[in-house]
Amino acid sequence: MTTRWSVVSAAGRRSSPEASLALESLCKAYWYPLYAFVRRRGKQPDDARDLTQEFFARVLEKEYLDAADCERGRFRNFLLTVFKRFLANEHQRDCAQKRGGGQILVSIDCTDGERRLMLEPSHDWTPEQEFERRWAVALLEQVLNGLQRDYESKGKAHLFAALKPYLTVDDDPMSYAQIAADLAMTVGAVKVATHRLRQRYRDSIRREVASTVENEGDTEGELLQLLNAIRGG
């Protein structure tokens, strides 16, 4: 099974042809949690963007991922630890122009990051709690995006769009009837399709979580922590 740790391993091998793709995958999955973390520590949007962008750009250059070891625990904990070390060293740099030597290896959408932060309710979480919640949200978004791509590849984009709300709300027979009418399906077929989507969603979450821990036995505990992070616990 391809896990976050195997992606890290590929990204850490600079000579590997998969390194660039692996780094891009990591960036897409984790840039926002790290961006939110550094914003929570008081950095302005532009500085937060530059720091997060530079961190991923220097991951290979400084071989930060060589120290990654799945036997040491959760990947997200490793990533945050390395990011904190990176931030601690950044006081030696005078300005953003010096970061990365002018070379942008990964792109951070600061505008999107700020938009997402503005949509969040106010709270008094620590930067670490902020990261935990963003990690959980990013993981769920990744699962949803994967399901959406799969449905679209099978010509079922409209079905996914119609059923997606049922992943987080209770059944509503009237809504089922409306969906059935809109998609020219029977109510029974809509219910079956909803059940299948929910099952795939749960299975996909479990697989994604399992890919970030040392062994499968840690999955249940990590799922519980994910739920607590979403709730802000």
N, CA, C and O of each residue as an XYZ file, in Angstrom:
932
protein
N       0.846     -1.197      0.000
C       0.000      0.000      0.000
C       0.880      1.245      0.000
O       1.860      1.309      0.741
N       0.540      2.229     -0.820
C       1.240      3.503     -0.824
C       0.808      4.310      0.389
O      -0.381      4.578      0.560
N       1.750      4.698      1.231
C       1.439      5.448      2.431
C       2.136      6.795      2.389
O       2.972      7.055      1.524
N       1.775      7.650      3.343
C       2.464      8.932      3.460
C       3.955      8.699      3.686
O       4.793      9.462      3.205
N       4.273      7.635      4.424
C       5.686      7.362      4.694
C       6.418      6.936      3.434
O       7.578      7.300      3.245
N       5.760      6.166      2.563
C       6.428      5.781      1.319
C       6.584      6.995      0.412
O       7.562      7.089     -0.330
N       5.630      7.928      0.461
C       5.759      9.172     -0.292
C       6.942      9.978      0.227
O       7.716     10.534     -0.552
N       7.076     10.036      1.554
C       8.208     10.734      2.160
C       9.520     10.116      1.704
O      10.467     10.826      1.367
N       9.569      8.802      1.695
C      10.783      8.109      1.285
C      11.141      8.457     -0.149
O      12.307      8.701     -0.459
N      10.140      8.480     -1.030
C      10.386      8.825     -2.431
C      10.841     10.267     -2.559
O      11.738     10.575     -3.344
N      10.219     11.153     -1.783
C      10.580     12.570     -1.847
C      11.985     12.802     -1.328
O      12.672     13.714     -1.787
N      12.422     11.983     -0.374
C      13.745     12.164      0.206
C      14.867     11.692     -0.688
O      16.025     12.042     -0.460
N      14.550     10.899     -1.709
C      15.592     10.426     -2.629
C      15.669     11.379     -3.815
O      14.880     11.286     -4.755
N      16.623     12.291     -3.757
C      16.687     13.333     -4.781
C      16.949     12.763     -6.165
O      16.580     13.377     -7.166
N      17.577     11.607     -6.235
C      17.877     11.019     -7.532
C      16.693     10.250     -8.104
O      16.717      9.843     -9.266
N      15.664     10.052     -7.297
C      14.508      9.289     -7.742
C      13.651     10.116     -8.690
O      13.392     11.287     -8.410
N      13.202      9.538     -9.810
C      12.327     10.278    -10.728
C      10.978     10.584    -10.107
O      10.249     11.440    -10.608
N      10.629      9.888     -9.007
C       9.353     10.135     -8.358
C       9.430     11.238     -7.315
O       8.409     11.622     -6.745
N      10.640     11.758     -7.056
C      10.817     12.708     -5.964
C       9.981     13.967     -6.143
O       9.329     14.416     -5.200
N       9.991     14.538     -7.337
C       9.246     15.771     -7.580
C       7.750     15.571     -7.397
O       7.074     16.397     -6.783
N       7.234     14.459     -7.937
C       5.810     14.172     -7.801
C       5.454     13.918     -6.343
O       4.384     14.313     -5.880
N       6.358     13.256     -5.620
C       6.097     12.987     -4.217
C       6.054     14.279     -3.416
O       5.185     14.455     -2.562
N       6.982     15.176     -3.687
C       7.008     16.456     -2.995
C       5.755     17.262     -3.297
O       5.186     17.890     -2.405
N       5.324     17.244     -4.556
C       4.103     17.954     -4.929
C       2.896     17.393     -4.177
O       2.022     18.141     -3.739
N       2.859     16.067     -4.033
C       1.774     15.425     -3.301
C       1.758     15.861     -1.846
O       0.701     16.159     -1.290
N       2.930     15.897     -1.236
C       3.020     16.327      0.150
C       2.604     17.780      0.309
O       1.914     18.136      1.265
N       3.023     18.611     -0.624
C       2.696     20.030     -0.556
C       1.193     20.246     -0.635
O       0.622     20.998      0.156
N       0.557     19.584     -1.590
C      -0.884     19.734     -1.764
C      -1.652     19.283     -0.531
O      -2.678     19.864     -0.179
N      -1.146     18.237      0.123
C      -1.859     17.686      1.266
C      -1.648     18.503      2.540
O      -2.541     18.570      3.385
N      -0.471     19.127      2.686
C      -0.125     19.703      3.977
C       0.222     21.184      3.977
O       0.550     21.727      5.032
N       0.160     21.855      2.837
C       0.558     23.260      2.862
C      -0.380     24.089      3.730
O       0.073     24.963      4.469
N      -1.680     23.826      3.649
C      -2.605     24.677      4.402
C      -2.492     24.485      5.912
O      -2.478     25.485      6.630
N      -2.409     23.256      6.441
C      -2.208     23.116      7.887
C      -0.960     23.838      8.381
O      -0.979     24.451      9.448
N       0.126     23.770      7.612
C       1.349     24.458      8.018
C       1.207     25.971      7.877
O       1.702     26.727      8.713
N       0.535     26.405      6.823
C       0.280     27.837      6.638
C      -0.543     28.378      7.803
O      -0.221     29.433      8.349
N      -1.603     27.666      8.190
C      -2.453     28.092      9.302
C      -1.659     28.104     10.608
O      -1.855     28.975     11.455
N      -0.772     27.142     10.758
C       0.054     27.074     11.965
C       0.910     28.329     12.106
O       0.945     28.947     13.170
N       1.599     28.702     11.032
C       2.490     29.856     11.117
C       1.713     31.164     11.202
O       2.197     32.126     11.798
N       0.519     31.220     10.619
C      -0.333     32.414     10.773
C      -0.773     32.550     12.224
O      -0.829     33.652     12.768
N      -1.083     31.415     12.843
C      -1.509     31.423     14.241
C      -0.395     31.897     15.162
O      -0.653     32.390     16.260
N       0.832     31.747     14.713
C       1.981     32.210     15.490
C       2.285     33.684     15.254
O       3.289     34.202     15.743
N       1.418     34.355     14.506
C       1.511     35.805     14.384
C       2.120     36.343     13.112
O       2.250     37.558     12.966
N       2.496     35.483     12.187
C       3.066     35.958     10.935
C       1.981     36.524     10.026
O       0.843     36.055     10.026
N       2.351     37.534      9.260
C       1.429     38.118      8.290
C       1.273     37.180      7.086
O       2.124     36.320      6.860
N       0.181     37.344      6.309
C      -0.083     36.419      5.187
C       1.093     36.227      4.240
O       1.426     35.094      3.893
N       1.723     37.314      3.821
C       2.816     37.177      2.865
C       3.995     36.411      3.470
O       4.610     35.575      2.808
N       4.301     36.707      4.733
C       5.398     36.003      5.396
C       5.051     34.536      5.598
O       5.896     33.660      5.417
N       3.797     34.272      5.975
C       3.366     32.885      6.172
C       3.460     32.108      4.866
O       3.890     30.954      4.852
N       3.057     32.743      3.767
C       3.157     32.099      2.449
C       4.607     31.815      2.109
O       4.940     30.707      1.687
N       5.484     32.814      2.290
C       6.889     32.635      1.939
C       7.539     31.536      2.774
O       8.306     30.724      2.257
N       7.228     31.518      4.062
C       7.832     30.524      4.938
C       7.357     29.114      4.593
O       8.150     28.174      4.545
N       6.071     28.984      4.357
C       5.540     27.653      4.023
C       6.077     27.192      2.680
O       6.450     26.030      2.516
N       6.114     28.101      1.727
C       6.631     27.778      0.396
C       8.100     27.401      0.462
O       8.538     26.439     -0.168
N       8.854     28.171      1.233
C      10.283     27.903      1.363
C      10.538     26.577      2.064
O      11.471     25.854      1.714
N       9.716     26.259      3.047
C       9.892     24.995      3.756
C       9.810     23.820      2.790
O      10.676     22.946      2.799
N       8.774     23.795      1.958
C       8.640     22.694      1.014
C       9.738     22.744     -0.039
O      10.212     21.701     -0.488
N      10.145     23.943     -0.437
C      11.198     24.058     -1.437
C      12.526     23.527     -0.910
O      13.343     23.011     -1.672
N      12.735     23.658      0.396
C      14.006     23.233      0.974
C      13.969     21.821      1.538
O      14.985     21.324      2.025
N      12.826     21.174      1.481
C      12.722     19.815      1.991
C      13.749     18.903      1.332
O      14.455     18.154      2.007
N      13.824     18.972      0.019
C      14.801     18.140     -0.688
C      16.205     18.724     -0.587
O      17.181     18.000     -0.392
N      16.288     20.042     -0.722
C      17.603     20.686     -0.705
C      18.363     20.386      0.581
O      19.561     20.104      0.549
N      17.660     20.446      1.717
C      18.303     20.227      3.007
C      18.141     18.794      3.496
O      18.577     18.442      4.592
N      17.503     17.971      2.660
C      17.310     16.570      3.006
C      16.591     16.418      4.345
O      16.912     15.532      5.137
N      15.608     17.302      4.588
C      14.844     17.239      5.831
C      14.173     15.877      6.000
O      14.011     15.395      7.121
N      13.787     15.266      4.895
C      13.019     14.032      4.990
C      13.882     12.804      5.262
O      13.351     11.719      5.496
N      15.193     12.956      5.235
C      16.052     11.814      5.525
C      15.821     11.292      6.941
O      16.016     10.109      7.219
N      15.401     12.195      7.831
C      15.190     11.805      9.227
C      13.821     11.185      9.457
O      13.523     10.733     10.563
N      12.989     11.160      8.427
C      11.644     10.596      8.581
C      11.731      9.100      8.817
O      12.409      8.380      8.084
N      11.046      8.650      9.835
C      11.081      7.226     10.187
C       9.697      6.832     10.681
O       9.246      7.316     11.719
N       9.016      5.950      9.936
C       7.651      5.584     10.291
C       7.584      4.922     11.663
O       6.524      4.906     12.288
N       8.709      4.372     12.141
C       8.701      3.722     13.446
C       8.690      4.746     14.579
O       8.514      4.391     15.744
N       8.876      6.002     14.232
C       8.865      7.048     15.248
C       7.469      7.615     15.479
O       7.300      8.495     16.323
N       6.470      7.134     14.753
C       5.109      7.561     15.026
C       4.400      8.158     13.828
O       4.643      7.768     12.686
N       3.525      9.103     14.100
C       2.666      9.684     13.080
C       3.456     10.625     12.173
O       4.326     11.367     12.629
N       3.137     10.577     10.894
C       3.838     11.428      9.950
C       3.591     12.900     10.229
O       4.512     13.710     10.132
N       2.349     13.262     10.579
C       2.039     14.683     10.797
C       2.847     15.242     11.962
O       3.236     16.410     11.936
N       3.108     14.418     12.996
C       3.925     14.882     14.116
C       5.354     15.150     13.671
O       5.971     16.139     14.065
N       5.870     14.239     12.834
C       7.211     14.442     12.288
C       7.273     15.735     11.477
O       8.200     16.530     11.628
N       6.272     15.933     10.613
C       6.261     17.096      9.734
C       6.236     18.389     10.539
O       6.973     19.325     10.230
N       5.395     18.449     11.569
C       5.303     19.666     12.371
C       6.596     19.916     13.130
O       7.018     21.065     13.265
N       7.228     18.871     13.623
C       8.504     19.022     14.333
C       9.571     19.612     13.425
O      10.297     20.526     13.817
N       9.662     19.080     12.200
C      10.645     19.590     11.246
C      10.325     21.028     10.866
O      11.231     21.848     10.716
N       9.042     21.339     10.711
C       8.632     22.699     10.352
C       8.999     23.688     11.467
O       9.442     24.802     11.187
N       8.815     23.285     12.711
C       9.173     24.147     13.833
C      10.674     24.432     13.839
O      11.098     25.559     14.097
N      11.460     23.419     13.558
C      12.910     23.623     13.499
C      13.265     24.588     12.380
O      14.127     25.453     12.535
N      12.594     24.427     11.260
C      12.823     25.319     10.137
C      12.503     26.759     10.524
O      13.283     27.666     10.233
N      11.363     26.976     11.179
C      10.960     28.319     11.579
C      11.951     28.920     12.579
O      12.239     30.116     12.537
N      12.470     28.075     13.479
C      13.420     28.567     14.476
C      14.696     29.083     13.831
O      15.354     29.971     14.373
N      15.046     28.534     12.683
C      16.270     28.963     11.990
C      16.049     30.167     11.083
O      17.013     30.772     10.614
N      14.793     30.522     10.832
C      14.507     31.574      9.868
C      14.817     32.971     10.379
O      14.860     33.916      9.592
N      15.033     33.122     11.677
C      15.359     34.456     12.184
C      16.685     34.948     11.639
O      16.978     36.142     11.709
N      17.487     34.051     11.100
C      18.777     34.422     10.545
C      18.645     35.024      9.152
O      19.609     35.558      8.604
N      17.453     34.934      8.589
C      17.249     35.483      7.243
C      16.616     36.860      7.351
O      15.723     37.072      8.172
N      17.062     37.776      6.549
C      16.635     39.168      6.682
C      15.297     39.458      6.034
O      14.523     40.258      6.560
N      15.001     38.829      4.904
C      13.776     39.173      4.201
C      13.355     38.041      3.283
O      14.120     37.110      3.036
N      12.133     38.128      2.780
C      11.576     37.056      1.959
C      12.354     36.871      0.660
O      12.396     35.770      0.112
N      12.976     37.955      0.160
C      13.680     37.861     -1.107
C      14.859     36.890     -1.028
O      15.282     36.350     -2.051
N      15.385     36.666      0.158
C      16.524     35.774      0.310
C      16.099     34.315      0.363
O      16.930     33.417      0.226
N      14.816     34.081      0.560
C      14.349     32.707      0.714
C      14.330     31.982     -0.612
O      13.780     32.476     -1.597
N      14.931     30.815     -0.633
C      14.858     29.958     -1.809
C      15.698     30.403     -2.973
O      15.629     29.806     -4.047
N      16.499     31.446     -2.788
C      17.356     31.914     -3.870
C      16.570     32.344     -5.096
O      17.079     32.291     -6.216
N      15.312     32.776     -4.882
C      14.499     33.242     -6.001
C      13.825     32.134     -6.772
O      13.111     32.403     -7.737
N      14.033     30.893     -6.371
C      13.452     29.766     -7.085
C      12.225     29.260     -6.345
O      12.312     28.898     -5.171
N      11.077     29.231     -7.024
C       9.841     28.751     -6.423
C       9.567     27.347     -6.925
O       9.252     27.147     -8.099
N       9.689     26.373     -6.029
C       9.463     24.987     -6.410
C       8.020     24.559     -6.195
O       7.513     23.674     -6.884
N       7.358     25.201     -5.222
C       5.964     24.892     -4.942
C       5.204     26.200     -4.820
O       5.760     27.208     -4.384
N       3.945     26.187     -5.199
C       3.138     27.396     -5.196
C       2.133     27.362     -4.051
O       1.375     26.402     -3.906
N       2.132     28.421     -3.238
C       1.199     28.545     -2.127
C       0.194     29.643     -2.452
O       0.575     30.780     -2.733
N      -1.082     29.299     -2.413
C      -2.140     30.266     -2.706
C      -2.513     30.996     -1.425
O      -3.382     30.553     -0.673
N      -1.843     32.121     -1.185
C      -2.067     32.885      0.037
C      -3.511     33.383      0.126
O      -4.108     33.382      1.202
N      -4.065     33.809     -1.012
C      -5.440     34.311     -1.026
C      -6.415     33.232     -0.581
O      -7.313     33.487      0.222
N      -6.235     32.034     -1.103
C      -7.103     30.923     -0.718
C      -6.920     30.583      0.755
O      -7.890     30.292      1.454
N      -5.684     30.619      1.222
C      -5.425     30.338      2.622
C      -6.129     31.320      3.542
O      -6.739     30.920      4.534
N      -6.046     32.614      3.214
C      -6.703     33.629      4.031
C      -8.222     33.502      3.968
O      -8.911     33.711      4.966
N      -8.739     33.159      2.792
C     -10.190     32.973      2.658
C     -10.662     31.845      3.559
O     -11.695     31.965      4.219
N      -9.925     30.771      3.589
C     -10.294     29.632      4.419
C     -10.185     29.972      5.901
O     -11.013     29.533      6.699
N      -9.177     30.746      6.273
C      -9.035     31.148      7.660
C     -10.193     32.042      8.100
O     -10.680     31.924      9.225
N     -10.633     32.936      7.213
C     -11.720     33.852      7.539
C     -13.043     33.128      7.748
O     -13.909     33.605      8.482
N     -13.198     31.981      7.104
C     -14.439     31.219      7.238
C     -14.513     30.453      8.550
O     -15.577     29.966      8.931
N     -13.383     30.345      9.240
C     -13.360     29.606     10.496
C     -13.876     30.466     11.641
O     -13.603     31.666     11.679
N     -14.626     29.871     12.585
C     -15.084     30.633     13.758
C     -13.904     31.023     14.633
O     -12.863     30.366     14.622
N     -14.075     32.095     15.388
C     -13.009     32.541     16.285
C     -12.845     31.534     17.424
O     -13.813     30.910     17.859
N     -11.628     31.388     17.890
C     -11.335     30.444     18.961
C     -10.017     30.824     19.605
O      -9.326     31.730     19.138
N      -9.674     30.139     20.662
C      -8.420     30.423     21.364
C      -7.476     29.241     21.316
O      -6.748     28.992     22.277
N      -7.475     28.507     20.213
C      -6.597     27.353     20.066
C      -5.134     27.783     19.992
O      -4.810     28.890     19.561
N      -4.280     26.891     20.418
C      -2.843     27.097     20.239
C      -2.496     26.818     18.781
O      -3.289     26.206     18.066
N      -1.319     27.259     18.328
C      -0.910     26.923     16.955
C      -0.895     25.426     16.702
O      -1.220     24.977     15.603
N      -0.514     24.640     17.729
C      -0.487     23.187     17.573
C      -1.894     22.624     17.392
O      -2.107     21.738     16.564
N      -2.857     23.135     18.163
C      -4.244     22.700     17.997
C      -4.768     23.102     16.624
O      -5.525     22.367     15.990
N      -4.348     24.290     16.179
C      -4.740     24.765     14.855
C      -4.247     23.794     13.779
O      -4.986     23.422     12.867
N      -2.990     23.400     13.909
C      -2.423     22.465     12.944
C      -3.176     21.143     12.963
O      -3.486     20.586     11.910
N      -3.471     20.639     14.155
C      -4.181     19.369     14.275
C      -5.516     19.414     13.538
O      -5.862     18.485     12.807
N      -6.254     20.489     13.734
C      -7.560     20.583     13.091
C      -7.413     20.727     11.581
O      -8.153     20.101     10.822
N      -6.464     21.547     11.143
C      -6.260     21.718      9.699
C      -5.824     20.406      9.068
O      -6.222     20.083      7.948
N      -5.004     19.652      9.790
C      -4.593     18.343      9.280
C      -5.807     17.455      9.079
O      -5.940     16.807      8.041
N      -6.698     17.422     10.073
C      -7.886     16.578      9.981
C      -8.774     17.007      8.821
O      -9.261     16.171      8.059
N      -8.981     18.320      8.691
C      -9.818     18.830      7.608
C      -9.184     18.528      6.250
O      -9.877     18.134      5.311
N      -7.860     18.714      6.148
C      -7.163     18.435      4.884
C      -7.286     16.969      4.503
O      -7.447     16.637      3.328
N      -7.211     16.094      5.496
C      -7.332     14.670      5.229
C      -8.716     14.342      4.677
O      -8.839     13.601      3.702
N      -9.752     14.891      5.296
C     -11.114     14.629      4.828
C     -11.335     15.223      3.434
O     -11.996     14.612      2.594
N     -10.787     16.402      3.195
C     -10.915     17.012      1.869
C     -10.235     16.160      0.813
O     -10.736     16.020     -0.303
N      -9.102     15.599      1.167
C      -8.381     14.757      0.222
C      -9.191     13.510     -0.131
O      -9.239     13.091     -1.288
N      -9.825     12.927      0.887
C     -10.678     11.759      0.653
C     -11.845     12.118     -0.257
O     -12.145     11.393     -1.205
N     -12.500     13.234      0.033
C     -13.634     13.666     -0.784
C     -13.216     13.943     -2.217
O     -13.913     13.563     -3.158
N     -12.081     14.602     -2.384
C     -11.606     14.911     -3.733
C     -11.301     13.638     -4.514
O     -11.563     13.555     -5.714
N     -10.741     12.643     -3.817
C     -10.459     11.371     -4.475
C     -11.726     10.673     -4.921
O     -11.780     10.128     -6.023
N     -12.750     10.685     -4.073
C     -14.035     10.080     -4.438
C     -14.671     10.821     -5.604
O     -15.226     10.210     -6.517
N     -14.581     12.148     -5.561
C     -15.173     12.936     -6.638
C     -14.509     12.628     -7.974
O     -15.188     12.465     -8.988
N     -13.195     12.549     -7.973
C     -12.487     12.235     -9.218
C     -12.891     10.860     -9.743
O     -13.043     10.669    -10.950
N     -13.063      9.914     -8.836
C     -13.444      8.568     -9.250
C     -14.841      8.562     -9.868
O     -15.062      7.932    -10.902
N     -15.774      9.254     -9.240
C     -17.133      9.314     -9.785
C     -17.135     10.030    -11.136
O     -17.828      9.616    -12.065
N     -16.360     11.101    -11.236
C     -16.302     11.839    -12.498
C     -15.721     10.991    -13.615
O     -16.167     11.070    -14.760
N     -14.728     10.179    -13.282
C     -14.102      9.324    -14.298
C     -15.063      8.271    -14.829
O     -14.872      7.731    -15.919
N     -16.095      7.988    -14.046
C     -17.092      7.002    -14.456
C     -18.361      7.649    -14.983
O     -19.381      6.983    -15.165
N     -18.290      8.963    -15.229
C     -19.446      9.676    -15.763
C     -20.566      9.861    -14.757
O     -21.728      9.994    -15.140
N     -20.224      9.872    -13.459
C     -21.243      9.975    -12.417
C     -21.054     11.233    -11.565
O     -21.333     11.228    -10.366
N     -20.585     12.297    -12.190
C     -20.328     13.538    -11.456
C     -21.603     14.090    -10.831
O     -21.585     14.549     -9.689
N     -22.719     14.049    -11.575
C     -23.980     14.579    -11.055
C     -24.467     13.760     -9.861
O     -25.013     14.313     -8.906
N     -24.269     12.448     -9.915
C     -24.683     11.592     -8.805
C     -23.879     11.929     -7.551
O     -24.444     12.026     -6.461
N     -22.575     12.108     -7.696
C     -21.743     12.441     -6.538
C     -22.154     13.786     -5.949
O     -22.278     13.922     -4.731
N     -22.365     14.772     -6.803
C     -22.753     16.103     -6.322
C     -24.070     16.049     -5.558
O     -24.244     16.746     -4.558
N     -24.990     15.223     -6.029
C     -26.296     15.124     -5.383
C     -26.220     14.403     -4.044
O     -26.935     14.752     -3.104
N     -25.356     13.401     -3.956
C     -25.294     12.572     -2.756
C     -24.277     13.042     -1.725
O     -24.334     12.623     -0.569
N     -23.363     13.892     -2.118
C     -22.314     14.347     -1.207
C     -22.857     14.897      0.107
O     -22.277     14.613      1.155
N     -23.955     15.680      0.105
C     -24.476     16.187      1.389
C     -24.877     15.079      2.355
O     -24.879     15.298      3.566
N     -25.212     13.909      1.857
C     -25.647     12.817      2.716
C     -24.493     12.189      3.488
O     -24.717     11.323      4.334
N     -23.292     12.603      3.214
C     -22.158     12.098      3.971
C     -22.110     12.705      5.372
O     -21.457     12.167      6.266
N     -22.799     13.821      5.555
C     -22.732     14.520      6.836
C     -24.093     14.819      7.449
O     -24.155     15.415      8.524
N     -25.194     14.422      6.795
C     -26.523     14.690      7.336
C     -27.337     13.408      7.369
O     -26.990     12.420      6.722
N     -28.420     13.436      8.128
C     -29.305     12.278      8.217
C     -30.152     12.143      6.960
O     -30.265     13.071      6.160
N     -30.743     10.963      6.809
C     -31.603     10.703      5.656
C     -32.818     11.625      5.671
O     -33.340     11.974      6.729
N     -33.248     12.005      4.492
C     -34.454     12.809      4.332
C     -35.210     12.240      3.138
O     -34.817     12.484      1.997
N     -36.296     11.480      3.369
C     -37.023     10.837      2.263
C     -37.466     11.808      1.176
O     -37.467     11.464     -0.006
N     -37.843     13.022      1.574
C     -38.268     13.994      0.569
C     -37.104     14.362     -0.349
O     -37.277     14.521     -1.557
N     -35.918     14.496      0.242
C     -34.756     14.826     -0.570
C     -34.391     13.666     -1.486
O     -34.009     13.875     -2.637
N     -34.508     12.450     -0.977
C     -34.264     11.283     -1.812
C     -35.191     11.306     -3.030
O     -34.769     11.037     -4.155
N     -36.459     11.633     -2.782
C     -37.429     11.656     -3.869
C     -37.071     12.721     -4.897
O     -37.228     12.508     -6.099
N     -36.591     13.866     -4.424
C     -36.224     14.937     -5.334
C     -35.004     14.554     -6.172
O     -34.953     14.809     -7.375
N     -34.024     13.937     -5.509
C     -32.829     13.484     -6.231
C     -33.208     12.441     -7.273
O     -32.720     12.463     -8.403
N     -34.084     11.530     -6.875
C     -34.522     10.483     -7.804
C     -35.172     11.093     -9.034
O     -34.941     10.645    -10.158
N     -35.984     12.118     -8.816
C     -36.643     12.775     -9.947
C     -35.638     13.515    -10.811
O     -35.711     13.468    -12.039
N     -34.700     14.196    -10.168
C     -33.716     14.983    -10.916
C     -32.794     14.098    -11.754
O     -32.388     14.486    -12.849
N     -32.461     12.906    -11.241
C     -31.495     12.032    -11.915
C     -32.154     10.869    -12.649
O     -31.481      9.970    -13.152
N     -33.481     10.905    -12.699
C     -34.231      9.839    -13.382
C     -33.898      8.468    -12.797
O     -33.650      7.509    -13.527
N     -33.897      8.395    -11.471
C     -33.642      7.157    -10.758
C     -34.832      6.848     -9.852
O     -35.674      7.713     -9.610
N     -34.897      5.631     -9.360
C     -35.900      5.308     -8.359
C     -35.380      5.726     -6.984
O     -34.173      5.861     -6.781
N     -36.298      5.927     -6.051
C     -35.901      6.282     -4.689
C     -35.032      5.174     -4.104
O     -34.049      5.445     -3.414
N     -35.400      3.926     -4.384
C     -34.606      2.805     -3.894
C     -33.187      2.828     -4.415
O     -32.242      2.560     -3.673
N     -33.033      3.150     -5.695
C     -31.691      3.208     -6.284
C     -30.868      4.329     -5.661
O     -29.663      4.176     -5.462
N     -31.507      5.449     -5.352
C     -30.808      6.560     -4.712
C     -30.336      6.161     -3.321
O     -29.219      6.493     -2.924
N     -31.174      5.455     -2.585
C     -30.792      5.006     -1.243
C     -29.609      4.046     -1.304
O     -28.687      4.129     -0.492
N     -29.644      3.134     -2.275
C     -28.534      2.190     -2.424
C     -27.250      2.935     -2.775
O     -26.188      2.647     -2.222
N     -27.349      3.897     -3.697
C     -26.176      4.673     -4.104
C     -25.618      5.482     -2.932
O     -24.404      5.632     -2.793
N     -26.513      6.000     -2.095
C     -26.077      6.758     -0.917
C     -25.355      5.857      0.071
O     -24.316      6.228      0.618
N     -25.902      4.684      0.295
C     -25.263      3.719      1.202
C     -23.870      3.359      0.704
O     -22.927      3.291      1.492
N     -23.736      3.127     -0.593
C     -22.439      2.766     -1.155
C     -21.437      3.904     -1.027
O     -20.267      3.669     -0.724
N     -21.887      5.136     -1.256
C     -20.994      6.277     -1.144
C     -20.531      6.444      0.296
O     -19.351      6.691      0.547
N     -21.452      6.309      1.241
C     -21.073      6.420      2.650
C     -20.054      5.358      3.040
O     -19.101      5.641      3.766
N     -20.256      4.146      2.559
C     -19.332      3.068      2.874
C     -17.963      3.337      2.273
O     -16.943      3.113      2.925
N     -17.932      3.809      1.053
C     -16.659      4.129      0.408
C     -15.969      5.281      1.134
O     -14.746      5.291      1.274
N     -16.746      6.237      1.586
C     -16.202      7.378      2.316
C     -15.541      6.911      3.609
O     -14.418      7.314      3.914
N     -16.232      6.063      4.370
C     -15.666      5.537      5.619
C     -14.414      4.716      5.345
O     -13.408      4.855      6.041
N     -14.480      3.860      4.328
C     -13.321      3.025      4.002
C     -12.134      3.868      3.548
O     -10.988      3.575      3.890
N     -12.412      4.911      2.779
C     -11.342      5.773      2.276
C     -10.688      6.552      3.405
O      -9.470      6.728      3.415
N     -11.486      7.019      4.353
C     -10.932      7.720      5.509
C     -10.019      6.791      6.292
O      -8.919      7.175      6.690
N     -10.480      5.571      6.507
C      -9.675      4.603      7.251
C      -8.345      4.333      6.541
O      -7.293      4.288      7.178
N      -8.402      4.153      5.211
C      -7.162      3.892      4.471
C      -6.216      5.077      4.548
O      -5.010      4.905      4.726
N      -6.763      6.285      4.413
C      -5.915      7.469      4.456
C      -5.270      7.632      5.827
O      -4.083      7.944      5.927
N      -6.048      7.422      6.879
C      -5.507      7.510      8.228
C      -4.456      6.438      8.454
O      -3.410      6.705      9.046
N      -4.730      5.217      7.983
C      -3.785      4.117      8.160
C      -2.457      4.413      7.480
O      -1.418      3.910      7.906
N      -2.481      5.221      6.431
C      -1.248      5.522      5.701
C      -0.354      6.513      6.436
O       0.781      6.752      6.022
N      -0.862      7.094      7.530
C      -0.086      8.103      8.248
C       0.438      7.615      9.589
O       1.076      8.374     10.318
N       0.174      6.346      9.925
C       0.613      5.822     11.211
C       1.591      4.670     11.011
O       1.760      4.154      9.907
N       2.228      4.285     12.113
C       3.274      3.260     12.042
C       2.725      1.913     11.624
O       3.294      1.251     10.756
N       1.626      1.500     12.231
C       1.051      0.210     11.887
C      -0.467      0.292     11.963
O      -1.030      1.223     12.539
N      -1.109     -0.698     11.372
C      -2.567     -0.679     11.256
C      -3.253     -0.670     12.615
O      -4.376     -0.182     12.740
N      -2.594     -1.201     13.621
C      -3.189     -1.231     14.954
C      -3.392      0.144     15.556
O      -4.175      0.304     16.492
N      -2.685      1.152     15.022
C      -2.826      2.519     15.532
C      -3.965      3.283     14.861
O      -4.258      4.419     15.233
N      -4.601      2.665     13.879
C      -5.590      3.378     13.074
C      -6.781      3.845     13.896
O      -7.222      4.984     13.746
N      -7.312      2.985     14.764
C      -8.494      3.352     15.542
C      -8.231      4.569     16.419
O      -9.046      5.489     16.489
N      -7.087      4.562     17.080
C      -6.748      5.699     17.915
C      -6.591      6.977     17.117
O      -6.973      8.055     17.572
N      -6.024      6.853     15.921
C      -5.834      8.023     15.077
C      -7.168      8.538     14.538
O      -7.355      9.747     14.400
N      -8.085      7.637     14.236
C      -9.416      8.049     13.805
C     -10.114      8.843     14.902
O     -10.766      9.850     14.627
N      -9.977      8.391     16.139
C     -10.580      9.103     17.260
C      -9.949     10.478     17.424
O     -10.640     11.458     17.706
N      -8.629     10.545     17.245
C      -7.951     11.834     17.368
C      -8.375     12.774     16.241
O      -8.502     13.982     16.446
N      -8.591     12.217     15.059
C      -9.080     13.022     13.945
C     -10.429     13.643     14.289
O     -10.650     14.832     14.061
N     -11.333     12.827     14.842
C     -12.647     13.325     15.222
C     -12.541     14.408     16.284
O     -13.238     15.420     16.214
N     -11.671     14.200     17.265
C     -11.482     15.201     18.311
C     -10.907     16.501     17.750
O     -11.265     17.596     18.183
N      -9.998     16.353     16.767
C      -9.413     17.549     16.161
C     -10.456     18.351     15.406
O     -10.444     19.582     15.450
N     -11.368     17.663     14.707
C     -12.434     18.348     13.982
C     -13.320     19.112     14.954
O     -13.771     20.220     14.662
N     -13.559     18.519     16.096
C     -14.431     19.134     17.103
C     -13.707     20.193     17.925
O     -14.327     20.924     18.697
N     -12.395     20.266     17.753
C     -11.623     21.235     18.518
C     -11.298     20.773     19.924
O     -10.996     21.571     20.810
N     -11.372     19.417     20.111
C     -11.104     18.869     21.437
C      -9.643     18.587     21.684
O      -9.277     18.123     22.764
